[in-house]
Amino acid sequence: MLGAISFTSVDMFWKDQLLDFVVRILCAAVAGFIIGFERKSRSKEAGVRTHTLVAIGAAVMMLLSKYAFADLVVGELGARGADSARIAAQVVSGVGFLGAGIIVYRRDMLRGLTTAAGIWATAGIGMAFGAGMYVIGTVSLVILLAVQLFLHLPIGAFRTRLFLVIHATIRLDDPAVLTTVREIFHVKRFLKFRTVKDGETATAELEIHTYENFTAEKLYELMQQYPFILSVEQTEEF
């Protein structure tokens, strides 16, 4: 009899709260979309879809953690005895593995750390909405966006120094070529140096770390001025 009453009460509870649960998931989806859009606008690895899915997944897991086992516990709708941290606790560690896959450390450069932290925070916001804590989720969303936007403003105290990575292929006609390359590109250091020899011709693939910003026109002029430069491109790093 107790089991029948419990199941009936829980079924009624789900029907009464169904709209609220849907709203929670939608709020989490919107929050994830907003955060992902900001990241995508900066051409980051994880964008709109990733952040939206993380937020939705976290909200659903939180709902399951709070309410899915209510019918198995004795009490008022099972809420008093249910362990609401059962599944939710695994979201924190599970999202950590997702973030770890985004972080890349190569050649003394760490990339993806902010994006990984953003995904972790997005999961937390999704869990807040999933728990029905609309104010906490909204305030967290606003603070997260404010931090991301504010710290990207051109303020010297907050801006990490920008450096350029230049990828170039040069012909090694003379040992002095490398000295010339150091001078024209203001080389801070070589991140990569790979030589290829084809018969009597030797070429080198270079990855150069420099603080000098070269425009496309300037790179073209350098290729015209120095014929040993076969190809060149640059990317920005922080």
C-alpha positions as CSV (number, residue, x, y, z in Angstrom):
1,M,0.0,0.0,0.0
2,L,2.8,2.3,0.9
3,G,4.5,1.6,-2.4
4,A,1.4,2.3,-4.3
5,I,0.8,5.6,-2.6
6,S,4.4,6.6,-3.1
7,F,4.3,5.8,-6.8
8,T,1.1,7.7,-7.2
9,S,2.4,10.7,-5.3
10,V,5.6,10.8,-7.3
11,D,3.7,10.5,-10.6
12,M,1.5,13.4,-9.7
13,F,4.5,15.4,-8.6
14,W,6.2,14.8,-12.0
15,K,3.1,15.9,-13.9
16,D,2.8,19.1,-11.7
17,Q,6.4,20.0,-12.1
18,L,6.9,19.0,-15.8
19,L,6.6,22.5,-17.2
20,D,9.1,23.8,-14.6
21,F,11.6,21.1,-15.5
22,V,11.3,21.9,-19.2
23,V,11.9,25.6,-18.4
24,R,15.0,24.7,-16.4
25,I,16.5,22.8,-19.3
26,L,15.6,25.6,-21.7
27,C,17.2,28.2,-19.4
28,A,20.4,26.1,-19.2
29,A,20.4,25.8,-23.0
30,V,20.1,29.5,-23.5
31,A,22.9,30.1,-21.0
32,G,25.1,27.6,-22.8
33,F,24.3,29.2,-26.1
34,I,25.2,32.7,-24.9
35,I,28.5,31.5,-23.4
36,G,29.3,29.5,-26.5
37,F,28.5,32.4,-28.8
38,E,31.0,34.6,-27.0
39,R,33.7,31.8,-27.3
40,K,32.9,31.2,-31.0
41,S,33.2,34.9,-31.7
42,R,36.8,34.6,-30.6
43,S,37.4,31.5,-32.8
44,K,37.9,29.2,-29.8
45,E,38.0,25.5,-30.0
46,A,34.7,24.9,-28.2
47,G,31.8,27.0,-29.5
48,V,28.0,27.3,-29.4
49,R,27.1,23.6,-29.8
50,T,29.6,22.4,-27.3
51,H,28.7,24.8,-24.6
52,T,25.0,24.4,-25.2
53,L,25.2,20.6,-25.0
54,V,27.2,20.8,-21.8
55,A,24.7,23.1,-20.2
56,I,21.7,21.0,-21.3
57,G,23.4,17.8,-20.2
58,A,24.3,19.2,-16.8
59,A,20.8,20.4,-16.2
60,V,19.3,17.1,-17.2
61,M,21.8,15.2,-14.9
62,M,20.9,17.6,-12.0
63,L,17.2,16.9,-12.6
64,L,17.8,13.2,-12.5
65,S,19.9,13.5,-9.5
66,K,17.3,15.4,-7.5
67,Y,14.1,13.7,-8.6
68,A,14.6,10.4,-10.5
69,F,15.0,8.3,-7.4
70,A,12.3,10.0,-5.3
71,D,10.0,6.9,-5.5
72,L,12.6,4.7,-4.0
73,V,12.9,6.6,-0.7
74,V,10.4,6.8,2.2
75,G,9.4,10.3,3.0
76,E,7.3,13.1,1.6
77,L,7.6,12.4,-2.1
78,G,10.9,10.8,-1.3
79,A,12.5,14.2,-1.4
80,R,13.8,14.2,2.2
81,G,15.8,11.0,1.9
82,A,17.0,11.3,-1.7
83,D,20.7,11.8,-2.3
84,S,20.6,14.8,-4.6
85,A,24.4,14.7,-5.1
86,R,24.4,11.1,-6.4
87,I,24.6,12.0,-10.1
88,A,25.4,15.7,-9.8
89,A,28.7,15.0,-8.2
90,Q,29.8,13.0,-11.3
91,V,29.0,15.9,-13.6
92,V,31.8,17.9,-12.1
93,S,34.4,15.2,-12.6
94,G,33.0,14.1,-16.0
95,V,33.2,17.6,-17.5
96,G,36.7,17.8,-16.2
97,F,37.7,15.0,-18.7
98,L,36.0,17.0,-21.5
99,G,38.0,20.1,-20.5
100,A,41.2,18.1,-20.4
101,G,40.8,17.2,-24.0
102,I,40.7,20.9,-25.0
103,I,43.9,21.9,-23.3
104,V,46.9,21.6,-25.5
105,Y,50.5,22.2,-24.4
106,R,53.0,22.3,-27.2
107,R,56.4,24.0,-27.6
108,D,56.1,25.8,-24.2
109,M,52.7,27.2,-25.2
110,L,49.5,26.4,-23.3
111,R,46.3,26.7,-25.2
112,G,42.6,26.0,-24.4
113,L,42.8,26.5,-20.7
114,T,40.3,29.4,-20.6
115,T,37.9,27.5,-22.8
116,A,38.2,24.4,-20.6
117,A,37.5,26.5,-17.5
118,G,34.5,28.1,-19.4
119,I,33.1,24.6,-20.1
120,W,33.4,23.7,-16.5
121,A,31.7,26.9,-15.4
122,T,29.0,26.3,-18.0
123,A,28.3,22.9,-16.6
124,G,27.9,24.6,-13.1
125,I,25.5,27.1,-14.5
126,G,23.5,24.3,-16.2
127,M,23.4,22.4,-12.9
128,A,22.1,25.6,-11.1
129,F,19.2,25.9,-13.6
130,G,18.6,22.2,-13.4
131,A,18.3,22.5,-9.6
132,G,15.8,25.4,-10.1
133,M,18.2,28.0,-8.8
134,Y,17.3,30.5,-11.5
135,V,18.8,33.6,-9.7
136,I,22.1,31.8,-9.0
137,G,22.3,30.5,-12.6
138,T,21.5,33.9,-14.1
139,V,23.9,35.8,-11.9
140,S,26.7,33.3,-12.6
141,L,26.0,33.7,-16.3
142,V,26.2,37.5,-16.1
143,I,29.4,37.3,-14.1
144,L,31.1,34.8,-16.4
145,L,30.3,36.9,-19.5
146,A,31.4,40.1,-17.7
147,V,34.8,38.5,-16.9
148,Q,35.3,37.2,-20.4
149,L,34.3,40.5,-22.1
150,F,36.1,42.8,-19.6
151,L,39.4,41.0,-19.6
152,H,39.4,41.1,-23.4
153,L,39.2,44.9,-23.5
154,P,42.4,46.7,-24.6
155,I,43.6,47.5,-21.1
156,G,47.3,47.1,-20.6
157,A,47.0,45.8,-17.0
158,F,44.8,42.8,-18.1
159,R,46.0,42.1,-21.6
160,T,48.5,39.3,-22.0
161,R,51.3,40.2,-24.3
162,L,50.6,39.2,-27.9
163,F,53.3,37.4,-29.9
164,L,53.3,36.0,-33.4
165,V,54.2,32.6,-34.6
166,I,55.6,32.6,-38.1
167,H,55.7,29.5,-40.2
168,A,58.2,29.7,-43.0
169,T,60.0,27.5,-45.6
170,I,63.4,28.8,-46.7
171,R,66.0,27.5,-49.1
172,L,69.4,27.0,-47.4
173,D,71.7,28.3,-50.0
174,D,74.1,29.8,-47.5
175,P,74.7,29.4,-43.8
176,A,74.2,33.1,-43.5
177,V,70.6,32.7,-44.5
178,L,69.6,31.8,-40.9
179,T,71.3,35.0,-39.6
180,T,69.3,37.0,-42.2
181,V,66.1,35.3,-41.1
182,R,66.7,36.2,-37.5
183,E,67.2,39.8,-38.4
184,I,64.3,40.3,-40.8
185,F,61.7,38.5,-38.6
186,H,63.1,39.7,-35.3
187,V,63.3,36.1,-34.1
188,K,62.9,35.6,-30.3
189,R,63.5,31.9,-30.7
190,F,62.9,29.0,-33.1
191,L,60.0,26.9,-31.9
192,K,60.6,24.4,-34.7
193,F,63.5,23.8,-37.2
194,R,63.2,21.0,-39.7
195,T,65.5,20.5,-42.7
196,V,64.7,18.6,-45.8
197,K,67.3,17.7,-48.5
198,D,66.4,16.9,-52.0
199,G,69.5,16.2,-54.1
200,E,71.7,19.3,-53.9
201,T,68.9,21.5,-52.6
202,A,68.2,21.8,-48.9
203,T,65.2,23.6,-47.4
204,A,64.2,24.3,-43.8
205,E,60.7,24.5,-42.3
206,L,60.8,27.1,-39.5
207,E,58.3,28.0,-36.7
208,I,59.4,31.3,-35.3
209,H,58.4,33.1,-32.1
210,T,58.4,36.9,-32.5
211,Y,56.7,40.0,-31.1
212,E,56.9,41.8,-34.4
213,N,53.6,42.1,-36.2
214,F,53.9,41.6,-40.0
215,T,51.1,42.6,-42.3
216,A,50.3,40.5,-45.4
217,E,51.8,43.2,-47.6
218,K,55.0,43.2,-45.5
219,L,55.3,39.4,-45.8
220,Y,54.9,39.6,-49.5
221,E,57.6,42.3,-49.8
222,L,60.0,40.2,-47.8
223,M,59.4,37.2,-50.1
224,Q,60.1,39.5,-53.1
225,Q,63.2,41.0,-51.4
226,Y,64.6,37.6,-50.2
227,P,64.1,34.9,-52.8
228,F,65.3,32.2,-50.4
229,I,61.9,32.5,-48.6
230,L,59.7,30.0,-50.4
231,S,56.6,30.4,-48.2
232,V,55.6,32.3,-45.1
233,E,52.5,32.7,-42.8
234,Q,51.8,34.0,-39.3
235,T,49.4,33.2,-36.5
236,E,48.6,35.2,-33.4
237,E,49.1,33.7,-29.9
238,F,48.5,35.0,-26.4
